[in-house]
Amino acid sequence: MIANVSRRDFFKASGALVLAISFPGKVFSQTQNAFSPNAFVRIGSDNSVTVIVKHLEMGQGTYTGLPTLVAEELDADWSQIRVEGAPADASRYNNLFWGQAQGTGGSTALANSYEQLRKAGATARAMLVAAAAQKWGVPASQITVAKGVVQHQKGRLTFGELAADAASQPVPAEVALKDPKDFAYIGKPAARTDARAKSNGSAMFTQDVKLPGMLTAVVLHPERFGAKLKSFDAARAKAVKGVVDVVAFSTPATNGVAVLARDYWSAKKGRDALTAEWDETGAFRLGSAEIMAEYKKLAVTQGTVARKDGDVERALKDAPRKLEAAYEFPYLAHASMEPMNCVVKLDANSEKAGCEIWNGEQFQTIDQAVVAKLLGLKPEQVKLNMLYAGGSFGRRANPQSDFVLEAAAIAKAIDARAPVKLVWGREDDMRAGYYRPMYYHSLEAGLDARGRLIAWRHSIVGQSILAGTAFEPMMVKNGVDATSVEGAATLPYAIPNLAVDLHSPKLGVPVQWWRSVGSTHTAFATECFLDEVARATKRDPFQLRRALLGKHPRHKAALELAAQKAGWGKPLANGKNEGRSRGIAVHESFNTFVAQVAEISRKKDGSLRLERVVCAVDCGVAVNPNIIAMQMESGIGYGLSAALTGAITLKDGKVEQSNFHDYPVLRINQMPRVEVHIVASKEKPSGVGEPATPVIAPALANAILALGGKPVRALPLSAQGITFS
């Protein structure tokens, strides 16, 4: 069970040992009269071990992977482990990779917590042992701990029996962590802590929150981005049975009209009955085709330099042979299974004014600050309850806090007289904004007389997702948005003359990060173009990559493992290759290295079938192999949805898609057989939630190239007349 508790309730448990740890290792113990900041471990008299997890669980396994680290060093029994979501407090629960900011994203959850939570577990263990040593009058070195039991010849005590005494022990300044050879949990499969609750329906999502007197809000948004509400007629909406109120609102991120009712269906019917007039003076009116045409014009001009090795212009001029290609990518919706939603309760009492929020909270520090500013509060007066989220893929970590801010603004607009549950339907989620940007890539390669790559020029055109956000000062350097060029400016292949430049046009379409961010388009452009080079020079695509990765052993190891497990170079299907082919790709994102081989076949009706995907991943120390495999499969499925059919298109500034009938996601019968192989590694763990996503599309496109000899230069495949069944 996952619970979110107040600070007061957090420390009510009598006879509990509560530990806190702040990186790099200062530890505090909790006493009856003191509050301990940064608490990560609580051991109760009932022998439970509660791990306080600072990162959102949105399906990626955070509530299992992070407790594994504590259980390992504590030598707890897995059946003892419980999980609670941490309260919002960046001074204690900050993401160590983000400075003084709390949040989940960038595949950082396990990576930034690896040592921190292991130390928390080891410290708790040391204090339990010290308490037992004192009770028995024996040296601590003679005491052993295993599966939640502290033992010596003089006795046997559970964690629960020692908790009260351990809480009064001095906190060790330093603790020794286990040698990896002694790991009992890390590297082994462990049952997910959230599986039972999600299976029996007891897991708490935003939709499950019910507060006394709560109203459900459904919003009428403008059809065009940038439009402002001019007027509205609420008469027909208020005539709908169950509708309680209709209010206009405006925030720095959004504006519209909210219909509030006792239930969702009444609110939706009321919203659908609304009529409104919009001021579209500043509205965005371009269509997708017009945007792409402008991008193509920009691509032939010099952009801002993101990388420059050697003399590309001279090398291309002197090259006996040149190849060119361009790749097009549409806007993409996040399309998580749980659309955006949020519950807000305001307390207007001047003595205890505050705001309490329940949602799948991914961006605590930013959401706290933005909501506080809107309401005239201090950030600490905004309490965030982190519930489960039914997916996110980046969407809930919105730099503008758009839907959270919207919920707070609606609650304010009704003078805080009732809690408000904001619910976006699928159509709202699809059309109300924030997408993976549209991109255009132009590439040129120069080959010497022997067919070797001597020059590579890469131009990228697309909106910056960092411009105008709190991340811009940190991640936009010399005019280059690092997320737009990652995977291109960091290309690992040994090419002596290499240049990457970027254009970041400013458009009125709201954009933000999408699962695996810039790699979702750079991996496709670079890996597909490299296959075109291989084909033009009659080189094996695997061998060409392998030869160019001499200085990048982790890329190379993943590539070789995927190729080996896929049987690269061996005949397909009963020894015959007719109608079948393989494609390969390798890419690094978030310090995790993934290689995939896609195997396809052509059916009698001309359609294609993805038979299987072989995936190799180097994510450092493999904390939980099961979750790693799950996330590779998840990332492949998500990437396939985008590759096959995913596209948000605009016409005269309006989004044309509205639901899964015109923004299809992968169906179960389309999901291929996936084999996941983990590269043995002693490196620090890195993320697995995102890195599989960008690799599948180029691997698939390269299999199509191998089968038919025609390169794929635009996504989705369905728009190119390529269908899979």
N, C-alpha and C positions, 0 to 999 in steps of 0.2 A: 504494500500500500504506500502511496506517495501522499505526504501531507505537507501543507504550508502553514506555518504557525507564526504568531507574533513573537516579538522578542521576549515578552513577559511569559507567554506560555512555553516558549522554547526552553526556558530554564526552570520550569515548575517541577520537573520530575525529581522526586525526592531520592536521595541516595545515589545520584548519578555522577559519573565521571565525565566531565565535558572538557574537551581540549580545543585549543585554537592555535593556529599557526599562520604566521605571515612570512612570506618569502623574504629572505632565504632560509629562515629557520627559527625566528624568535617565537617562543611558545608561551602561552598563558594558560593557567588552570582556572577553573571556575569555582568560586566559593559561594556560600549562601547569600552573601550580601554584595557580591561584585558581578558585574556583567563582563563577559569575556568576548572581546572582539575576534572576528575571523574564526569562529568555531566550526570545525569540520567533523568532529567525532563526538558522539555521545554514547556512553555505555550505561544502560539502565540497570536497576536492581533486578529487573526481570530477565537479565542476561541478554537483552537485545543490544545490538550495535547499530546505531543510527549514523549514517553518513550524510552530511549536509552537502548537497551538490549545488554548485554555483552556476551550472550551465543548463540550459533548457533541454529537456528531452522531447524531441520532435520526431522520433522514430529511429534515430541514428545510434542508439545504444548508450548514450551518456550515463544514464542511471544504472547501467551495469558495468561499464568500463571503469568509471571513476571509483565506485565502491570496491572493485577488484583490487585496486592499488592499496586501499586501506586494509582490506582483509588479508592481503598478502603479508604486509609488514606486521600486522597485529597478530597474525596467526589465529584469526577467528575462524569459526565454522561458517560456511556460506549460508546455512539456514538461519544464522543469527542476524544477518544483514538486513537492515531497513534503510529506506532512502527518504530524505526530505529535501524539497527545493529550498534553496537559500533565500532569505529576504533580500531586498534590494539595498545594498550598501557597498559602494565601491571601495570604501576604506578597508573593508574586510574581504570582500568577495570579488575583487577586480580580476579581470582577465590579465594575467601576467605579461602577455604579449602586447597588450594595448595600453599599458600604463595605468593610470587611475581611472579606469572605465570598466564597468561590469557589462558583460554581454557574451553572446555565443555566436560564433561565425568564423569563417576562414579555416574551417577544419582545425581549430585550435584547442578544443575542449580538453582532450586527453593529453595533447602535447604540452600545454601550459600547466597542467595539473600533475604531471607524472611524478616529479620529485616532491612537489608540495604535499600531495596526499599520501605518498609513501612515508614521508617524514611524520605526518600526522599519525599514521598507523603505528610507526615504530616508536614514537614518543608515548602513545597510549600504552603500548606493550611494556615499555621500560618502567612506566609508573605502576602498572599492575604488578610487575615482577618485584619492584621495590617494596610495594605494600605487602606482598606475600613473604618476602625475605624478612621484613620487620616482624610480621606476625609469627613466623616460624623460628626466627632467630638464626637464620642461616645465610651464607653468602648468596648474593643474587646470581652469581655465576653457576651455582649448583641447581638452579631452577630451570625447568623447561616449560615451553608453552606449545600447545598443539590443539587445533580445532576448538578453540574457546575455553580451554582448560589449562590452568596453571598447576604444575605438579612438582613434587619433591618427595623424598622418602617419608617426610613427616606429614604429608597430606596432599589433598587434591581440592582445588577451589575453582569455581567458575568465575568468569569475568563479573557476573552480576553480584556474586558474593564479595568480591574485592572492590567493587566500584567506589563505595563510600570511603574506604581507607585510601584507595589510590588517589582520590581527589585531593587529599591533604598532603600528598608527596610533593617534594620539590620537583620542578620541571627541569629535566636535563637540558643543558645548553646545546649539546650535540648528541646525535644518535647515529648508530651505524646501520646502514641499509644492507639488506641481504645480497649475497653474491647470487647472480642469476642462476647458477647451478642448483641453488636451493629453493628456487621458486616452486610454490605449490599451486598457485592460481594463475599467475601471469604466464601466458603462453599456452594455457589449457582452456578448453571450452567451459563456460559457466552459464547456468540458466539465467535468462534475463529477469531482472527484478520487476519489470513492468508487464511481463507476459500474462500473468494470471488476471491482474486487474483489467487489462485491455480485452481479455477473453470473456470475462464474466460481466463486463459492463460497469464495474465499480470505479474504473479510472475516471478522474475528473478532468474534463475538457471545459472550455468556456461555455459551450452550449448547455452543460450540466449545471451551471451556477443558477440558483434560484434564491432571490432575496425577497423579504417581505415588501409588498407594494411595488415590486420591480415592473418597469415598463420596457417593452421591446421596441427598438427604433429601427426603421428601414428608411433609407435615404434616397431622394431623387437628386442625382448628380447631373451636371451639364453634359450634353452630348459631345461637346468639343472642349479640349483642354484649354484652359485660360479664360473660359467664359465666366461671367459673373452674374449672379442672380439679380434680376431687375424687379420682378414682382411674381406673386403666385396667388392662386385661388384655391383656398382650402375647403370650400363648401362641399364638394363631392366627396373628398377624403373624410371629412368629419361625419358625413352621413353613413359611412360604413360602420356597421355594428362592431363594437369593441375598440374603436379608435378613441383615444383620450385627448390627444393634442396634436397640433401641427405647428412646427417652429422652424424658422430660418436660422441658419448659423453660418459663420465664416471663421476660418483659421488661416494661418500663413500657408498651409498646405492645400486646403480644399474649401469648398463652400457648397451649400445646397439647402434642401428642405427636408426635415426629418418628420416622419409620421410615427407617432408613439401610440402603442396599443397594449392590451393585456396579453397578447400572444403574437407570434410571428406572422401567421397567416392573415390576421386582421390588419396588421401594420403593412404588410405587402399589398393587400388589396387597396388599402387607403393610399399608399404611395402610387400605385398604378392609376388611381383615379385623379391624382393631382394634375393641375395644369400650371405651368410656369413659363415666364418669359425671361430670356437671358440676354445680357449685354455681351455680344460677341466681338466687340471692337478689338480686343486683344487676343481673340481666340486663334488657335492654330488651325490652319485650313489645308495644309498640303496632304497629298496622298502618298502612298508608299512608292509608286513609280516615279513621282516627281522628286521625292527625297533621294532615291537611288540615282537618278539622273544627275542631281547636284553632286552627289558623292563621287561619281565617275569623273566629273569635271575637276574636282579637287585632287583626285588621285594622280593626275598627270602634272601637278604642280609640286614644288618642294614643300614638304611638311616639316614639322619640328623633329629634329634628329633625336632618336631614342637609342640608337647604337650605331657605331661606325668603326669597323675594323678594316685596316688596309685602305686601298684606293679602288673602290667599287666602279667608279665611272671609267677609269682607265682599263681595269680588268675586263669590263663588259665591252668596251670599245675594241680591245685587242683580241677578245675571245673568238676563236674560229667558228664557234657555234653558240647560238643563244636560244633559250626557251622562254616563253611568256605565258602567263595564265592569270586569270582574275576570278575571284570567288565572292559570292553574294550571300548575305545572311539576313534573315528577316528579324523583326521584333519578336520576342517570345514572352508568353505569360508564364508565371510561376505555377499556376494551376494546382496548388496543393489541394488535397482531398477535403480539408477543412478550410472553407473560405475565411476571409478576415472577419474577426469579431472581437468584442471587448465589453466587459462589464465595468461600469463606473458608479461609485457611490460618493456623493459630495456631502460634507457636513458643513453647513453654513454658520453653525454656532461660533461666535467670535472667540470664545474661550478655547475651543478645541477644533478650530477650522482645519479641514484637511480633505484629502481625496484618497479613496481606496480603489484599487483596480485589480480585476481578475482577468487574466488572459494567458495565452501561450507566450509568455514574455521573453523576448530574445535580446532586447536592447535596453536594459534597465537604466543605465546612467543617462542616456540620451532621452529616453521617454520620460523619466522623472523630471529632468530639467525643462523640457519643452512643455509638459503639462503644467508644471509649477508656474512657469512664466505666463501661460494662458490664464491661469486661475488666480494669479497674484499671491502664490504661496512660496514657501521655501522648498527645495527639492526633498528634504527629509520629511516634509508633510505629505508627500505623495507616497503612499504605501502600495507596493506592487506584489501581488500574489502570483507566483509563477506556476501555472498549471501545465498539463500536457498540451502539446500542439500536434495537430494532425497534419504534419508536414509544414514546410516553410520554403525551403530552397532559396533562402535569402529574403523572401518577401516580408516577413515579420520584423526583420532588422532594418526597418525603413529609416533612413537618415532624417527624414522630415517628420517621423512619428505620425504619419498621415491618419491612419484609421484610429489609433489610440487618441490622438488629439481631437479627432472628429467626435468620438464618444464623449470625451470630457466637455467639449463645446456644447453638445446637445444637453448634457446634464446641467450645465450652467444656464442654458437657454430656458429651461423649465424651472429655474430658481432652486435647483437642488431639492425639489419636493419629493422626488422618488429616485431610486437607483435606476440606471439605464443600461440595458443590454443592447448594444449595437450589433446588428446582424447583416452582413453582406450576403446576398444570394450569389449564385455562380455568375449570373450576368453582371452584377455589380463588380465582382472580383475580376472579371475578364475585361471590363470596360472602364473602370474607374482609375486605371492608371498604374504605372510602375512596371516596366518591362525590361528584359534583356535588350540592350540597344541593337538597332540595325547596324550592320557593318558591310564595308566593301574593302576587299584586299586585292592589291595588284602586286604580282611577283615577277621577277625576271632573274634568270640564271645564266651564267656564262660557263661554257665547257671548253677545256683545252683540247688539243689534237687527239689526246688519248681518251677523251670522254670524261675527264675528271672535273669535278665541280671546283671552279676557281673564283666564282663571283655569285653573290646572292643579294638581290635588292628587293625590299619588301616595304610597300606603302600601305598604311591602314587608315581608313576613314570611318569615324563613328563617334557618337556622343560620349562625352565623359560622364561617368557615373559619380565622380567625386567632386566635380565642379559645384560650388555653392554649398558643400557639406562641411561638417566639422573635420572630415578626413582630408580635405584638400591641402591644408598646409603641410601635412605629413607625407602625403602620397602623390602629390603632383609636384614634380621637380623640373625646373626649367621648361615649364609648359607641357610636360609629358605626364599624362595620367598612367601610372604604372599598371593599373588594371587593364588598360586598353592594349598594352603591348606585351604583357606577360606571356611567356611561351614563344614569342617572336623575338623580342629583344634579348631573351635568355636562351635562344636556340643553341642546343648543345653540339651540333654537328661541326666538324673541323673543316671550315670553309675559310680560306685566307682573306678574302675580301667580302665583307658582309655589312650591309647597311639597312637600318629600319627607321622609317620616319612615320609621323602620325599627324593627322588632321582631326581636330575635335570640334566640329561645327556645333553651334548652339541652336537647339530646336525646342519647340514647346511640348514635346512628348516626354512625359515623366519616365525616367529610367533609373534603375538601380541594379545592384548585383544579382546574379542568377547563378544557380548551382555550378560552381567552378569558375565563375566570373569570366575573365578575359580568355582563359584557355578554351572556352567553349567555341570560340571562332578561330583563334590563332592555331590551335592544334590541328583543326581541319585544313586550314590553308597550307600550313607548313608540311604536314604529313602527306597530304594529297599531292602537293607539288613535288615533293621528293619522289613519290611513286611515278609521277610523270617523267621526272629526270631518269629514274631507273629504267623505265620502259624505253625512253629515247636512246639510252646508251646500252640497252640490252643487258642490264645488270639485274641480278636478283634483288628484289626490294629489301629482303632481310639482310643479305650480305652487304649491300650498299650502306645500310644504316650501321651495321656492325663495324664496318671499316671506318666510318666517320665518328664513332663514339669512343675512340681510344682514350680520351681524357675524361670520360664520364662513365666510370665503372658501374654505377648504380643503374643508369639508363640501360647500359649494355647487359647487365645481369638479368634485368627484368625482360628485356627483349629476347635474350637467349632462352630463358626458361619458357616463355610463352611459345616461341617457335618450336622448342623441343617437345613440349607437351601437346602441341597441335599437330605434330608430325610434319612440320614444314619441309617441303622438298620431296615428300613421299607421295605416291599416287593416292587419289581420292576415290572413294566409292567403288569398291570391288576392283580396284586397280585401274579404273578408267577415270579420266578427268573431264570427259565430255559433259557439258551442262553443269559443272561444278567448279568452284574456284575458292581461293583464300585471299584475304587481304590482311595486312599487318600495319600496326601503328604503335608508337611509344611516345609517352609524354610525361613530364613532371609538373605537378601542381601542388602547392602547399607542402613542398618537400617530400612528397610521396611519388614514387615512380611506378607507372603502370604501363604495361604492354598488353595488347590484345590482338588476337587473330580471329577474324570473322570468316566463317565458312558458309557459302551460299550455294543454292542450286536453282536452276531454271526449270519451271514446270511446263507442262505441255501447252498451257494457255498463254505462255509468255511471261507470266508473273514470276517473281522471285520468291525464294524462301530462305530465311536465315536459319541454317541448320544448327549451328552451335557457335559459341564464343568461348575461346580459351583466354583466360585473363591471368597475368602474373603481376604481383604487386610487391613492392618493397616499401613498407611503411615503418621501417625501423623495428624495434622490439614489438613482436605481435602479442599484444596484451590479451586479446580474446579472439582466437582464430575464427570462431563461429560468427561473431559480429563483423569481422573483416570480410568474410565471405558474403554475409548478408548485404553489406554496404557496397561491395563490388557489384553484386547482382542488382541492387537497387539503382546504383549509378548508371549501370548499363541499360536497364529498363527505361530510366528517365531520359538518358541520352538518345535512346532509340525513338522515343515518342517525338522528340524534337527533330531528329534526322528524317523520320519517315513522313510526318505530317504537320509538325508544329510551325505555325506562322500566325502572327498578329499583323493584319494588314489595315491600312488606313485608306479611306476614300473621302476626299474633301474634309480631312481632319477628323473624321469619325471612325472609330474602331468598328470593323465589320463583323468580328466574331463575338459570340455571346455565351456559348456553352460548349459542352463536349461533342455536340453534333457537328459543329463547324470548327472546333479546335480539338480534334480527336487525340486521345491518349492511347498508349499501347494497350491492346486487349490481351487477355491471358493466352489466347491461342497464337498470338504473334511473338510471345516471349520465347526466345530460343533456349536450348540447353546451355547452361553456363558452367564452366569449370574454373575454379579459382585456385591458384597456386601461389603460396606465399614465399617470397625470397627470404631465406634465413639471414638475419641481420642483428648486429649488436649496437646499431645506431639508436639514438633516442627515438621514441615513438613519434610518429607524425599522423596526420588526420587521414581518415578513410571515407568520410561522408561525401566528399566531392570528387576526388581525383579519377574515379572510373568514368565519369560522365563525358569528358571531352574526347576520350580515346575511341569510343565505339563508332562514332560517325565516320571518321577517316578510315578506320579499319574496314568498315562496311563499304564505303565508297571505293576503296582500293581493291576490294574483292570484285566489285562491279566493273572496275577498269580492267582487271585481269580476265573477267569472263567475257566482256564484250568489246574491249579495246577503246571504249569511249569514256573520257574522264567526266566526273561529276564536279561541276563548278558552282553549283548553287543549291541551297537547301530551302525547304524540305524536298525530299526525293519525289513526293507526290506531285509537286508543282513542275517537276521535270518529266512527268509521265512515267516514272519508275514506281511500280507498285509491288508490295510484298503481301503475301498471304500466309 
